[in-house]
Amino acid sequence: MAGSRMKPLDDLEKQMDAILKELEKSRKNRKKTEDRLQEMEAEFNSQVKELERLRRKAGDISGELDLRYRKKREEIQSRLTNVLARLESL
């Protein structure tokens, strides 16, 4: 009779143990997820910095190319003007 009275208590203890195990498992999974999220955030921030660096570099290169283009265009126009002047003098 004492055993039958203890059965509900034993069942409750087993349920509590199962719940505690599940809680611990959930806690570990949450920790792993948080760690992974931090890794992903760090990688994302690294990629953002690299992207900003590349954009600055592209802007600098674009400016340099524009400057070279303008110089070459002026040089070509000057040469054409000289050629036309020579032709007119003939």
Order of alpha helices (4+ residues) and beta strands (2+ residues): alpha
